[in-house]
Amino acid sequence: MNKEAHFPDIDLFIEEVKNVRPLQHDRAVHMSKKPKPIPKQFIRDEKQALADSLSDHYIPAHELETGEELLYLREGHSPDILSKLRRGHWVIQAAIDLHGLVSDEARIYVASFLNDCKKRGLRCVRIVHGKGLGSRNREPVLKHKLRSWLIQRDEVIAYAQAKREDGGSGAVVVLIKSA
């Protein structure tokens, strides 16, 4: 059988590629482009450190509470900070919503969020914890845990219940130390 009968376009292909030259590549450059190994143990350690950074069993030495409203001001700061925070003096620069998360997930999410905000230099953030209407006893489980978690973080100067348009009793506005 004739080769051209099986490959009628072979002559056309050979004509098109006759001047093609192999690409020159530096073997050393090619070798250095291997991806860096993923430090899986380091990542696990970092996640565990985040989880361990907030305890559910922390009992605050002092906290300002007026009924169900959450208020906190770290010792050594002016009470004016709290009133400014409650009035919305600072622009909310980032927010997270904890709806649908169980306590352990929420704790890690909050710790990670605060770390990220600190790295990015954000000063005022909102955390929506919900009102607890979907929880077992219709009580705000995350609301009570969140206040304890926030007090444990050195970068948190103050927090206050959000204004009604920002979530009201289902959210807190947090003031973070500047870098």
Sequence and secondary structure as in RCSB ss.txt:
>XXXX:A:sequence
MNKEAHFPDIDLFIEEVKNVRPLQHDRAVHMSKKPKPIPKQFIRDEKQALADSLSDHYIPAHELETGEELLYLRE
GHSPDILSKLRRGHWVIQAAIDLHGLVSDEARIYVASFLNDCKKRGLRCVRIVHGKGLGSRNREPVLKHKLRSWL
IQRDEVIAYAQAKREDGGSGAVVVLIKSA
>XXXX:A:secstr
  HHHH TTHHHHHHHHTT       HHHHHHTS     HHHHHHHHHHHHHTS TT   S  EEETTEEEEE T
TS HHHHHHHHHT S   EEEE TT  HHHHHHHHHHHHHHHHHHT  EEEEE   STTSTTS  HHHHHHHHHH
HT TTEEEEEE  GGGTGGGEEEEEE   
